[in-house]
Amino acid sequence: MQIVRLVPWDLVRAIAILVASAALQGCGWERTMRFQSPSGMSAIEIWQTRFVNTLKARVELVTKQKRIVLYTQQREAWIEFVHVYWSPDEATVGVFAANGELAADVKTGRPIPFERIRKEFAQSIRDTYHLPPGEDPIDWAHLYDSQFAFLRLHPEIHLTYH
């Protein structure tokens, strides 16, 4: 009596490998946003998990010499609004994302107190989004309206949750 295999084991293995590969891709990172400095010498990149962008996120400072992770969000990362401020000499960068803010020295990547650039950062948001006088730009960045304004300003950004 001959036993007939309904499914060849090679096919089962191939399907298992494909399913495992697809599952592991979700653990990988994908650059979802890039904000270049005015001179083009540096950039801030936002990286999020593939397929479902909301699982994790990280903020990287990229220069011609190095790539430095400035911040990593290890849990849900719904990034609805991002603003990046570069000082006039591009020695300092400030980032507002996912309801958090950070500032760093571009040369070293070391954090600096955000308060040191808060006034200039707020003015940058005001100028970019044409906010009326009297409206606090950083408070506005926390509001739902900022998300729509951000997506209108950056149509190149496509996220799985928008």
Beta strands, then each sheet from edge to edge (+ up, - down):
strand 1: 29-36
strand 2: 42-49
strand 3: 57-63
strand 4: 67-73
strand 5: 82-86
strand 6: 92-97
strand 7: 100-105
strand 8: 111-112
sheet 1: 1+ 2- 3+ 4-
sheet 2: 5+ 6- 7+ 8-
end
